[in-house]
Amino acid sequence: MATKQGMCRNCGSLVVFDDRDDMCECVFCHCVFPSEEAVALLDNPNGHEFKNEKFEVQEGSRHYYSNPVMPDTVQKAVQREAVSDKGDDLKLKPSEFEVSPNDVKAPKKLVIAFGLATIGIILVILLISFPLYLSRTKLKDSIMADIDTAFNSVDETKADEAFSRQYNIYGLTCDSIKIVLPDCIDKETAGKYYSKYCELRISKREGKDSGAVKMEIFTPDTIYHVTTEGVTVNAQETVVITESTAASETTK
């Protein structure tokens, strides 16, 4: 036994049937007609009018193959489309049995459930990240409020209000800090800055140490990189700020 393919003379759908049957039946519109006509129509649908009539299911009679192996019907579909473009006389009528991708839509409940799930995930992320952001901001503000006291104690000879304004801090994050000093210092003093800052940070965290801190100290002739492992030095060309340079920078 083998199967054959043809085209329904009523709706234009693909029909698959046993090669031993003289008659074939369309599973979509239930039109029953000679098998040879279906084969011939699949080979050349030009000039045929598809009427799209309705037929009742014939009891006790089945003229189609129940487990078809679908062939490559792209070429036949192109031929059928070409027939529909030749004019009103040969134009195929839309088949009520055909289903297009536009007819397949996601259920409304599924769309609503997906939207609610997305909103829920966003809310969970916000509930976790926003308190963490507020905590880090509060810690940073608390450190900046008392950092003058910590750094002034590095050199007791300069422990006055004027000295507290002679440095600049930028790039302060959870685990790093960058300091710019107007005067040159040595490695020992750089280590003291690091120790004082770590002590201040731990005190603001109520004794909790959140891990190693990286500190960079920029001076006119040296850049110090300070971590728990020690101090490394990166020498640079000495920078001298004169009045003329400062004036030109101000006018920019």
N, C-alpha and C positions, 0 to 999 in steps of 0.2 A: 504494500500500500504506500502511496505517495500523496503529497498534497500539492494543490495548484492554487495560484492566486489569480484573482480577476477583479473587475471593478463593477460595483453595483450600478445597474442601469437606471435606478430610480433616484438615489441620493449621491452616487459617486464615491461611496466609501469602499475601502478594500475588503474583498471577500476571500476567504480561504476555505477550500473544500477538498473532499476526497476525489482523486482522479478517476475513481470508478463510478462516481455519481453523474448522471446526466443532467440533474438539476442542482442549482446552488441557491443558498439563502443568505441574505444580508442580515447580520446580527443586530444592526442598528434600526433599519426600517422594516425588516422581515419580508422584504420583497423576494419572491421565489421565481426564478427564471432559468433558462437553459445555461449550463456551464460554459458551453462553447461561446455564447454571447458575452459572458463575463470576461473570458480570456481575450477575446478579440477587442473588447472595449478598453481593457487595460493597455493593450498594445497601441491603440490609436483611438483616443476619445474625441477626435475632431469631428464636428458636425452633429454630435449627439446632444440631445436636450434632456437634462436631468429634471424630472417633473417633481420630485420630492413629495410623492403621494404617501398617504398613510395606509398601512396594511395591518390586518389582524394576524396574530400569531396562530399558525395552523397547528392544531392539536395532533399529536402522534406522528408528526413529521418533522425531521430535522435534516437540513441539507447544508450544514456547515461543519467545519472541523473545529473541535472545542479547544485544542491546544496549538494554535498556529505559531509558526516560526516567522517572525516579521522580516520581510525582505527589505532591501534598500529601495524605498519608495520615493526618494528625493526627485529622481528624474521624472517619475510618473506625476508627482505633484506639480512639477514645473510645467509639464505638458497640460495638465488640467487647468492650471492658472492661465496658460497661454490661450486656451480655448475660451475662458471667461472674459478675456480682453479683446476678442475679435468683433464683438458687436452685441446688440441687444438680442438678436435672433439665437445666437449660440451661447450667450452668457449664462453661466451656471447660477441657479438660485441658491441663496444661503441655505445650508442644511441645518435643520433644527436639532439634528442628532450630533453635530460636531461641537466639541468643547474647545474653547480658546484659552490661552493663559490669562486673559482678562477676566474670564469667568471664575478663575480659581483665586479666592481671596482668603486671607487669614481670618479665622473667627474673631468677632469683636471682643469676646472675653479674653482670648489669647493676647490681643493687642493691648488691652487694658492691663492685664496681668504683667506683661513685659514692661510696660511703662511704669507701673507701680514698683516693680522690682528694681528698675534703674534708679528711680527716685530714692528708694530705700538704701541702695548702695552709696549714693552720693551723700545722703544724710549721715550714714555711719562714718564715712571718711571725714566729714566735717566735724562730727562729734569727737573724733579721735584727734584730728590735727589742730583744731582751733584751741582747745585747752592747752595743748603742748606749745603752740605759738604764744599764747598769753603767758605761760610759765617762763619761757625763754626771754620774752620781752621784759617781764618783771625782774628776772635775774640780772639782765644786762643793765637796766636802770638802777638797780640797787648797787651793783658793782661800780658804775660810773659815779654814783653819789659819794662814795667813800674812797675812790681811787687816789685822790690827792693825798689823803692821810697816809696811805700805804706807800706811795712813791716818795713822799717827803722824808720818810724814815730811812730811805736808802742811804742818804748822806745827811747826817745831822747838822753839818755846817751850813746846809742850804735849806734847812727846815723853816721856811718862812712863806708868807703868802705870795711873794714875788716869784719864788721858785716854782710854785704849784702851777703857774701859768706858762712855764717855759718848756712845755712838751706838748705834743699833739698825738692823739690816739685815733686810729681809724682801723677799719677791718675787724672790729671786735665781734667774734661769733661765739658759738658754744664751746669750741675747743681751740681757738686761736686768737691772737691779739698782735697788732702792729703798733709800734711806738716810734715817733720821730723826736730826736733830741737835738738841741742846738749846739751842745758841747760834746767833745770826744770823751769816751769813757774806756775803761779796760774790761777784760773778760770777767774779773771778779765782780765789778759793779753790775755788769750785765746779768750775772748769776743772781745777784741780790734782787734786781728788778723782777726776775722770774719767780724767785722764792716768795717775795712779798705779794705778788699778784696771785700766786697759787693759794697762799694763806687766806687772802681776802676772798677769793672765789669759794674756797671750802667753807669759810665761815658763813657766807651768804647762802650756801646750800645746806646749812645746818649740820655741818660736819660730814656731809656725803661727798666723796671724791668720785667724779664721773669719768675719770681717766686722764691720760696725759694731755697737757696743753702745749701748744707750739707758740713761741714768741719770737717776733722779729723786731730788732731794735736798729733803727737807722740813725747814724751819726754822720758828721761831715766827711769822715774819712773811712768809716768801717760800717759793715752790716753784720750784726750778730744774730745767729740763729740759735735759739735756746730751747732745749727740750729736757726731759728727765734724764737723758743720756749725757748731757753736758752742753758746752758752748762751742760752736764753730764760728770761725771768723771769715768774712769775705771782704777783703780790702777793696776800696774803690778810690777813685781820684778825688782828692780833697776839693770840697765845694766851699767857696767863700762868697758870702752874701754881702754886697756893698750897697751903699745908699743909692747909687745910680741904678743898680740892678733892681733893687726893691721898688724904686720909683717907676721904672719901665714896666715891671710886672703889675703895678697898681693901675697903670693906664690901659692895660690890655683888657 
